[in-house]
């Protein structure tokens, strides 16, 4: 099976140890190096932001899935190629098959 993209679920917090942010950024870099598209929570903060930053730094593609109310409070990552705004998180279930 050839995986084209990977969904990453992580927090908008940076955690209590800097290793969380470092590993998140490294994961993003590795995804880009392997030409994989990142699909993630869409935020620019915490581990979510770090994984996106790492992927973008290495020239990767990044797609954010984020509730509409969070795009209006400037938490959305400006570097993402595309955002999929949702009215609420349960909307994801209707967009993608299980």
C-alpha positions as CSV (number, residue, x, y, z in Angstrom):
1,X,0.0,0.0,0.0
2,X,1.3,3.4,-1.0
3,X,0.3,6.0,1.6
4,X,0.0,9.5,0.1
5,X,-1.1,11.5,3.2
6,X,-1.1,11.1,6.9
7,X,-3.6,12.5,9.5
8,X,-1.9,13.6,12.7
9,X,-3.8,14.1,15.8
10,X,-2.0,16.1,18.4
11,X,-2.6,18.9,20.9
12,X,-2.6,22.7,20.7
13,X,-0.4,22.7,23.8
14,X,3.3,22.5,23.7
15,X,3.4,20.1,26.6
16,X,5.6,20.2,29.7
17,X,8.8,19.0,28.1
18,X,10.4,20.6,25.0
19,X,10.8,17.1,23.5
20,X,7.1,17.1,22.5
21,X,7.6,20.2,20.3
22,X,10.9,18.9,18.9
23,X,9.4,15.5,18.0
24,X,6.3,17.1,16.4
25,X,8.5,19.3,14.2
26,X,10.7,16.4,13.3
27,X,7.7,14.4,12.3
28,X,6.5,17.2,10.0
29,X,9.9,17.4,8.4
30,X,10.0,13.6,7.8
31,X,6.6,13.6,6.2
32,X,7.7,16.3,3.8
33,X,11.0,14.5,3.0
34,X,9.0,11.4,2.1
35,X,6.6,13.5,0.0
36,X,3.6,12.8,2.2
37,X,0.8,15.3,2.7
38,X,0.0,16.3,6.3
39,X,-3.6,16.5,7.4
40,X,-4.0,17.9,10.9
41,X,-6.0,20.1,13.2
42,X,-5.2,23.3,11.5
43,X,-3.8,25.3,14.4
44,X,-0.6,27.3,14.5
45,X,0.0,26.7,18.2
46,X,1.5,23.9,20.3
47,X,2.4,20.5,18.8
48,X,-0.1,21.0,16.0
49,X,1.7,24.1,14.9
50,X,5.1,22.4,15.3
51,X,4.2,19.5,13.0
52,X,2.9,21.9,10.4
53,X,5.9,24.1,10.7
54,X,8.2,21.2,10.2
55,X,6.4,20.0,7.1
56,X,6.2,23.4,5.6
57,X,9.9,24.1,6.4
58,X,10.8,21.1,4.2
59,X,8.4,22.1,1.4
60,X,5.6,19.7,2.3
61,X,1.9,20.0,1.7
62,X,-0.3,20.8,4.7
63,X,-4.1,20.7,5.0
64,X,-5.8,21.9,8.1
65,X,-9.2,20.7,9.3
66,X,-10.4,23.3,11.8
67,X,-13.7,24.4,13.4
68,X,-14.8,27.7,11.8
69,X,-14.9,29.4,15.2
70,X,-11.2,28.9,15.6
71,X,-10.3,30.4,12.3
72,X,-11.9,33.7,13.5
73,X,-9.7,33.9,16.6
74,X,-6.4,33.8,14.6
75,X,-5.5,30.3,15.8
76,X,-5.4,28.9,12.2
77,X,-2.0,28.3,10.7
78,X,-1.5,30.8,7.8
79,X,1.0,28.5,6.0
80,X,-1.5,25.7,5.3
81,X,-2.2,25.2,1.6
82,X,-5.9,24.6,2.4
83,X,-8.3,24.7,5.2
84,X,-11.4,22.6,5.6
85,X,-13.5,24.7,7.9
86,X,-16.1,22.8,10.0
87,X,-19.2,24.1,11.8
88,X,-18.3,21.6,14.6
89,X,-15.9,18.7,14.9
90,X,-18.7,16.1,14.4
91,X,-18.9,17.4,10.8
92,X,-15.8,15.4,10.0
93,X,-17.8,12.2,10.2
94,X,-20.1,13.4,7.3
95,X,-17.1,14.5,5.1
96,X,-15.1,11.3,5.1
97,X,-16.2,7.6,5.0
98,X,-15.3,5.5,8.0
